[in-house]
Amino acid sequence: MAKIDDPLGQIKAGAQNPPKSPGAEIALRMTNWLPVIGGSIRKALDAIRGHDKDERLEFLMTAIIEQLEAHESSLDDVSRRLQQAEFTRLVSVTIERIFFGANERKIKRFAAVLTNAITIDKTEQHHEDAAAFIRALDELSEDDLRVLKHLYNHQGTLVNENHAMPYNSFFPAMKTMLADARNLGMQMDDFFSRCNRLTGYGLAIELSTKHATMGNPDDFAFRLTLLGKRLIQMLIAAGEVMKVTRR
């Protein structure tokens, strides 16, 4: 063994038994986990490549047909809209999300957005918004949508197309909306963070809490947007349940 006062001996000893670095230690431990992680990744890839995607596409087409039957649209109008390049791009976004694992509940909501585009004449901007709705529906969680429904149930009548929506019109009912949010079965911090997430998709807006009616400094104020209302109304037309109950 090298003596403390023997620098050359210390160097030789270190070369023979180098200390394990954190990186080396992690790599050593990961070798035991690699087969498990690799198997999980391969399973996900197989689902994308395999028949599972065909089943989800069939579910999408069935959902669209079922929702179309509830509308009074002529076959000529529907056929014309299906041929639009904007609609083709919208379908491409939808299929991309389906191939990467959207479940049937989300696919049914995708179908609601697509059916709306088939039954109503849309501008290019409307189709772009519809594509954003598809992405949002895929990325938002079920609790995020519960919060969006909650905002709609309390503020939907205050948000109207081609109509002024003054800041103050949302505050008389803001405290009621927040009080009722406590019945959703989630912590208020969770509720507010999900409102913030909806804001990131343009479905809600945060308002200043420096309003005379607020009072509680721990409360934050949020309101539904036109985009948020449009999305919810598409879902309602497809039979979405709007009653939000405790989990």
Helices and strands as residue ranges (DSSP letters): H 7-16, H 22-49, H 52-68, H 75-82, H 85-99, H 104-119, H 124-139, H 142-155, G 156-158, G 167-170, H 174-181, H 188-200, E 204-207, E 221-224, H 226-237
